[in-house]
């Protein structure tokens, strides 16, 4: 029954893609789009079975789907409670791990994922492959937005397709967790920024608001990383200032303000917050018996200690885990991603003028956001599997910024 239902829904989606092929970005055919969706579905289903084999019922995927089933059953009996399910703690037993976690009582982006999968369950009947299919529809739309924002149809190099096939994009970006939604948010944001550069009007501002809401619902810290760059783009739109100098200056000013805010209000002290988050994550990893534990970059909750450790945290977040630190063979391609990025970067340095990046506001913005995310992960993530999964958007942004550089 599951196979029949999957083939039926996939066929309908494939038909719609072919029917609406004129709306695809230049350089993307309907057949290529359908093939990408199928490949990502295979990867997503494969990832599910790998989790079944290696993690039994302890993986995030299973904990999420257990709560999805509970929420879906509640929606069937109380359809008018949908807004409450999306916005607050739900007084239902069995949702303590994700939806009603006490860790983030007022803001909990897990609810977005659980709510979305609860709606998909009306189409899936509980079959995991259908959830994978619809989450990958979301992911593919995001990738198409990214392609449309960063590439022109005149480019013929195969490199413009590399971000689509990156290991973390194909594995974690094809799952039923947050990554497909995150890819959509990134794609929508990049397409919006491109339209803002072309024509800043009410329509582009409305699109920017939607993109910001998407990040707010799924990864608020990525939205925070984008905000200084968005402010810089607004300034550059009305001033003929140097693009790289303006963007770097605004990020530096924002960083200083955030770093010193704790002197005014200890409740928002950044080093103290990150040190506490790091300690909590280490405790959780030890308590859960994480087999791929790797000690993160330790630091004292002071500004001086935090600043001294930033280079080490960035290197940790980018290069770790090493292949020999992984417990599962299928994670090795993911661990090799930094090498792939470095090789492509070296090739681009030889073949192209990478100084173009510093004169392209969006490219420079992507690199800064990716480096900020990598550094954050290096400080707070002590488990190899979580590290490579959380690093996915950063590696995707780096790949986009590098492979889409065009020689002037």
C-alpha positions as CSV (number, residue, x, y, z in Angstrom):
1,X,0.0,0.0,0.0
2,X,2.8,2.4,0.9
3,X,4.6,1.8,-2.5
4,X,1.3,2.4,-4.4
5,X,0.6,5.6,-2.5
6,X,4.1,6.9,-3.0
7,X,4.1,6.2,-6.8
8,X,0.7,7.8,-7.1
9,X,1.6,11.0,-5.3
10,X,5.0,11.2,-6.9
11,X,3.4,10.8,-10.3
12,X,1.0,13.7,-9.6
13,X,3.9,15.9,-8.5
14,X,5.9,15.0,-11.6
15,X,3.0,15.8,-13.8
16,X,2.6,19.2,-12.2
17,X,6.3,19.9,-12.6
18,X,6.1,19.0,-16.3
19,X,2.9,21.0,-16.7
20,X,4.4,24.1,-15.1
21,X,7.9,23.7,-16.5
22,X,7.8,27.3,-18.0
23,X,8.1,28.6,-14.4
24,X,11.4,26.7,-13.8
25,X,14.6,28.7,-13.7
26,X,16.5,29.1,-17.0
27,X,18.8,26.1,-17.3
28,X,16.6,23.7,-15.2
29,X,14.5,21.3,-17.2
30,X,11.4,19.5,-16.0
31,X,13.2,16.2,-16.3
32,X,16.2,17.4,-14.3
33,X,13.8,18.7,-11.6
34,X,11.9,15.4,-11.4
35,X,15.2,13.4,-11.3
36,X,16.5,15.6,-8.5
37,X,13.2,15.0,-6.5
38,X,13.5,11.3,-7.0
39,X,17.1,11.2,-6.0
40,X,16.4,13.1,-2.9
41,X,13.5,10.9,-2.0
42,X,15.8,7.8,-2.4
43,X,18.4,9.5,-0.1
44,X,15.7,10.5,2.4
45,X,14.3,7.0,2.6
46,X,17.8,5.6,2.8
47,X,18.6,7.9,5.7
48,X,15.5,6.7,7.5
49,X,16.6,3.1,7.2
50,X,20.1,4.0,8.3
51,X,18.6,5.6,11.4
52,X,16.6,2.4,12.0
53,X,19.7,0.3,11.7
54,X,22.2,2.4,13.7
55,X,20.0,4.3,16.2
56,X,17.0,2.1,16.8
57,X,14.3,4.5,18.3
58,X,16.7,7.0,19.8
59,X,17.3,9.2,16.7
60,X,15.6,12.7,16.5
61,X,13.6,11.4,13.5
62,X,11.8,8.8,15.6
63,X,11.1,11.1,18.5
64,X,9.8,13.7,16.1
65,X,7.4,11.3,14.3
66,X,6.1,9.9,17.6
67,X,5.0,13.4,18.6
68,X,3.7,14.0,15.0
69,X,1.4,11.0,15.4
70,X,0.1,12.3,18.7
71,X,-0.5,15.8,17.3
72,X,-2.2,14.4,14.2
73,X,-4.6,12.4,16.3
74,X,-5.4,15.5,18.3
75,X,-6.1,17.5,15.2
76,X,-8.6,14.8,13.9
77,X,-10.6,15.2,17.1
78,X,-10.1,18.9,17.7
79,X,-9.6,20.6,14.3
80,X,-10.2,24.1,15.6
81,X,-7.2,23.8,17.9
82,X,-4.7,24.1,15.0
83,X,-3.6,27.7,15.8
84,X,-3.0,26.7,19.4
85,X,-0.9,23.7,18.4
86,X,1.3,25.9,16.3
87,X,1.9,28.7,18.8
88,X,2.1,27.3,22.4
89,X,2.7,24.4,24.7
90,X,-0.1,21.8,24.2
91,X,-1.5,20.1,27.2
92,X,-1.2,16.6,25.7
93,X,0.8,13.7,27.2
94,X,3.7,12.4,25.2
95,X,5.0,15.7,23.7
96,X,7.6,16.5,26.4
97,X,10.6,15.7,24.2
98,X,10.1,18.1,21.3
99,X,6.8,20.1,21.2
100,X,6.5,20.8,24.9
101,X,10.2,20.8,25.9
102,X,10.9,23.0,28.8
103,X,14.2,24.0,27.3
104,X,12.6,26.7,25.0
105,X,9.2,27.3,26.5
106,X,8.3,30.5,24.7
107,X,10.2,29.9,21.4
108,X,10.4,26.4,20.1
109,X,11.1,25.9,16.4
110,X,10.5,22.2,16.8
111,X,6.8,23.0,16.7
112,X,7.0,24.2,13.1
113,X,8.4,20.8,12.1
114,X,6.0,18.8,14.1
115,X,3.0,20.9,12.9
116,X,4.0,20.5,9.2
117,X,4.5,16.8,9.4
118,X,1.2,16.5,11.3
119,X,-0.5,18.1,8.3
120,X,1.4,15.8,5.8
121,X,0.2,12.8,7.8
122,X,-3.3,13.4,6.4
123,X,-1.8,12.6,2.9
124,X,0.6,9.9,4.1
125,X,-1.5,7.7,6.3
126,X,1.6,7.5,8.5
127,X,3.8,6.1,5.8
128,X,7.3,7.5,6.2
129,X,8.1,7.6,2.4
130,X,5.2,10.0,1.8
131,X,6.6,12.4,4.5
132,X,10.0,12.1,2.8
133,X,8.3,12.9,-0.6
134,X,6.6,16.1,0.5
135,X,9.5,17.3,2.6
136,X,11.7,17.0,-0.5
137,X,9.2,18.9,-2.5
138,X,9.9,21.7,-0.1
139,X,13.6,21.1,-0.3
140,X,13.7,21.1,-4.1
141,X,11.7,24.3,-4.3
142,X,14.3,25.9,-2.0
143,X,17.1,24.6,-4.2
144,X,15.4,26.0,-7.3
145,X,15.1,29.4,-5.5
146,X,18.8,29.2,-4.7
147,X,19.7,28.4,-8.3
148,X,17.5,31.2,-9.7
149,X,19.1,33.7,-7.3
150,X,22.7,32.8,-7.8
151,X,23.1,31.6,-11.4
152,X,22.3,32.9,-14.9
153,X,21.0,30.6,-17.6
154,X,24.1,31.4,-19.7
155,X,26.4,29.4,-17.4
156,X,27.2,26.0,-18.8
157,X,29.6,24.7,-16.2
158,X,28.6,21.6,-14.2
159,X,29.7,23.4,-11.0
160,X,26.5,25.3,-10.8
161,X,24.7,22.0,-9.9
162,X,27.2,21.0,-7.2
163,X,25.3,22.6,-4.3
164,X,22.3,20.3,-5.2
165,X,24.4,17.2,-4.8
166,X,26.4,18.1,-1.7
167,X,26.4,15.2,0.7
168,X,24.7,17.0,3.6
169,X,22.1,18.4,1.2
170,X,21.4,15.0,-0.2
171,X,21.3,13.2,3.2
172,X,20.1,15.6,5.9
173,X,18.4,18.0,3.4
174,X,16.3,15.0,2.2
175,X,15.1,13.9,5.6
176,X,11.8,14.7,7.4
177,X,13.6,17.0,9.9
178,X,14.2,20.8,9.8
179,X,16.8,20.9,7.0
180,X,14.4,20.8,4.0
181,X,12.4,23.7,5.5
182,X,15.7,25.5,6.1
183,X,16.8,25.0,2.5
184,X,13.5,26.6,1.5
185,X,14.1,29.6,3.8
186,X,17.6,30.1,2.5
187,X,16.4,29.9,-1.1
188,X,13.6,32.3,-0.5
189,X,15.9,34.7,1.3
190,X,18.5,34.7,-1.5
191,X,15.9,35.2,-4.2
192,X,14.4,38.0,-2.2
193,X,17.8,39.7,-1.8
194,X,18.4,39.5,-5.5
195,X,15.0,41.1,-6.2
196,X,15.8,43.8,-3.7
197,X,19.0,44.6,-5.5
198,X,17.2,44.8,-8.8
199,X,14.3,46.9,-7.6
200,X,13.6,47.9,-4.0
201,X,9.8,48.3,-3.8
202,X,6.9,47.2,-1.7
203,X,6.8,43.8,-3.4
204,X,10.4,43.0,-2.5
205,X,9.9,44.2,1.1
206,X,6.9,41.9,1.4
207,X,8.9,39.0,0.1
208,X,11.7,39.9,2.6
209,X,9.1,39.8,5.4
210,X,8.0,36.3,4.3
211,X,11.6,35.1,4.2
212,X,12.3,36.5,7.6
213,X,9.2,34.8,9.0
214,X,10.4,31.5,7.5
215,X,13.7,31.8,9.4
216,X,11.9,32.9,12.5
217,X,9.8,29.7,12.4
218,X,12.7,27.3,11.8
219,X,16.1,28.8,12.7
220,X,16.1,32.2,14.4
221,X,19.8,32.4,14.8
222,X,20.3,32.2,11.1
223,X,17.9,35.2,10.7
224,X,20.1,37.1,13.3
225,X,23.2,36.3,11.2
226,X,21.5,37.7,8.0
227,X,20.1,40.9,9.6
228,X,23.3,43.0,9.5
229,X,23.8,42.0,5.9
230,X,20.3,43.0,5.0
231,X,20.8,46.4,6.7
232,X,24.0,46.8,4.6
233,X,22.2,46.0,1.4
234,X,19.6,48.7,2.2
235,X,22.4,51.2,2.8
236,X,24.2,50.3,-0.4
237,X,21.0,50.6,-2.4
238,X,21.0,54.4,-1.7
239,X,24.7,55.1,-1.4
240,X,27.7,54.5,-3.7
241,X,29.9,53.2,-0.8
242,X,32.3,50.4,-1.2
243,X,30.3,47.2,-0.9
244,X,32.8,45.0,1.0
245,X,33.8,47.9,3.4
246,X,30.2,48.6,4.2
247,X,29.1,45.0,4.8
248,X,32.2,44.2,6.9
249,X,31.9,47.4,8.9
250,X,28.2,46.8,9.8
251,X,28.9,43.2,10.8
252,X,31.8,44.4,13.0
253,X,29.7,47.1,14.6
254,X,26.9,44.6,15.3
255,X,29.4,42.1,16.7
256,X,30.8,44.7,19.1
257,X,27.3,45.8,20.2
258,X,26.2,42.2,20.9
259,X,29.5,41.3,22.6
260,X,29.3,44.2,25.0
261,X,25.6,44.1,25.6
262,X,26.2,41.9,28.6
263,X,27.9,44.8,30.3
264,X,24.6,46.6,30.3
265,X,22.3,43.6,30.9
266,X,23.9,40.4,32.2
267,X,20.8,38.4,30.9
268,X,22.1,38.9,27.3
269,X,25.8,38.3,27.9
270,X,26.9,36.4,24.8
271,X,30.0,34.5,26.2
272,X,28.0,33.5,29.3
273,X,25.1,32.3,27.1
274,X,27.3,30.3,24.8
275,X,29.3,28.8,27.7
276,X,26.0,27.7,29.3
277,X,24.8,26.2,26.0
278,X,28.1,24.4,25.6
279,X,27.9,22.9,29.1
280,X,24.3,21.8,28.6
281,X,25.1,20.1,25.3
282,X,28.1,18.3,26.8
283,X,25.9,17.1,29.7
284,X,23.2,15.9,27.3
285,X,25.7,14.1,25.1
286,X,27.3,12.3,28.1
287,X,23.9,11.5,29.6
288,X,22.5,10.0,26.4
289,X,25.7,8.0,25.8
290,X,26.6,9.6,22.5
291,X,29.1,7.4,20.8
292,X,30.5,10.1,18.5
293,X,31.3,12.6,21.3
294,X,34.0,15.1,20.4
295,X,35.0,17.7,22.9
296,X,34.2,21.2,21.6
297,X,36.4,24.3,22.0
298,X,36.2,25.0,25.8
299,X,36.3,28.6,27.0
300,X,35.6,30.7,30.0
301,X,32.4,32.8,30.0
302,X,34.3,36.0,29.5
303,X,34.8,38.3,26.5
304,X,38.6,37.8,26.4
305,X,38.4,34.0,26.6
306,X,35.7,34.0,24.0
307,X,37.6,36.2,21.5
308,X,40.8,34.1,21.9
309,X,38.9,30.9,21.0
310,X,37.1,32.2,18.0
311,X,39.7,31.0,15.4
312,X,39.9,27.6,17.1
313,X,36.1,27.3,17.1
314,X,35.9,28.2,13.5
315,X,38.5,25.6,12.5
316,X,36.7,23.0,14.7
317,X,33.3,23.8,13.2
318,X,34.7,23.6,9.6
319,X,37.0,20.6,9.7
320,X,35.6,18.3,12.4
321,X,34.7,15.5,12.6
322,X,37.6,13.8,11.0
323,X,36.7,10.6,9.1
324,X,38.3,8.4,11.8
325,X,36.1,10.0,14.5
326,X,32.9,8.7,12.9
327,X,31.2,5.5,13.9
328,X,29.2,5.0,10.7
329,X,30.7,4.5,7.3
330,X,27.9,6.5,5.5
331,X,28.9,9.7,7.3
332,X,32.4,9.7,5.7
333,X,31.3,11.7,2.6
334,X,29.8,14.3,4.9
335,X,33.1,14.5,6.9
336,X,34.9,15.1,3.6
337,X,32.8,18.1,2.7
338,X,35.4,20.6,4.0
339,X,38.0,19.1,1.7
340,X,35.6,19.3,-1.3
341,X,35.0,23.0,-0.5
342,X,38.7,23.8,-0.1
343,X,39.5,22.0,-3.4
344,X,36.8,24.0,-5.3
345,X,38.0,27.2,-3.6
346,X,41.6,26.5,-4.7
347,X,40.5,25.8,-8.3
348,X,38.5,29.0,-8.3
349,X,41.5,30.9,-7.1
350,X,43.5,29.5,-10.0
351,X,40.9,29.9,-12.7
352,X,39.0,33.0,-11.5
353,X,39.4,36.2,-9.7
354,X,37.9,35.5,-6.3
355,X,38.2,39.2,-5.4
356,X,34.9,39.4,-7.3
357,X,33.4,38.1,-4.0
358,X,34.4,41.2,-2.1
359,X,32.7,43.4,-4.7
360,X,29.5,41.3,-4.8
361,X,27.4,42.1,-1.7
362,X,25.4,38.9,-1.7
363,X,28.4,36.6,-2.2
364,X,30.2,38.3,0.7
365,X,27.1,38.2,2.8
366,X,26.8,34.4,2.3
367,X,30.5,33.8,3.3
368,X,30.1,35.9,6.5
369,X,26.9,34.1,7.5
370,X,28.4,30.7,6.9
371,X,31.5,31.6,8.9
372,X,29.4,32.9,11.8
373,X,27.4,29.6,11.8
374,X,30.5,27.4,11.6
375,X,32.0,29.3,14.5
376,X,28.9,29.0,16.6
377,X,28.7,25.3,15.9
378,X,32.4,24.9,16.9
379,X,31.7,26.4,20.3
380,X,28.5,24.5,21.3
381,X,28.3,21.2,19.4
382,X,30.1,18.2,21.1
383,X,28.5,15.3,18.9
384,X,29.9,14.6,15.5
385,X,26.5,13.6,14.0
386,X,24.9,16.8,15.2
387,X,27.8,18.9,14.1
388,X,27.7,17.8,10.4
389,X,23.9,18.2,10.4
390,X,23.9,21.7,11.9
391,X,26.7,22.6,9.6
392,X,24.7,21.8,6.5
393,X,23.4,25.4,5.8
394,X,26.9,26.8,6.3
395,X,28.5,24.4,3.8
396,X,25.6,25.0,1.4
397,X,26.1,28.8,1.6
398,X,29.9,28.4,1.1
399,X,29.4,26.2,-1.9
400,X,26.9,28.6,-3.5
401,X,29.1,31.6,-2.9
402,X,32.2,29.9,-4.4
403,X,30.7,28.1,-7.5
404,X,28.5,31.0,-8.6
405,X,31.4,33.5,-8.8
406,X,31.7,34.8,-12.4
407,X,34.9,36.4,-13.7
408,X,34.3,40.0,-14.7
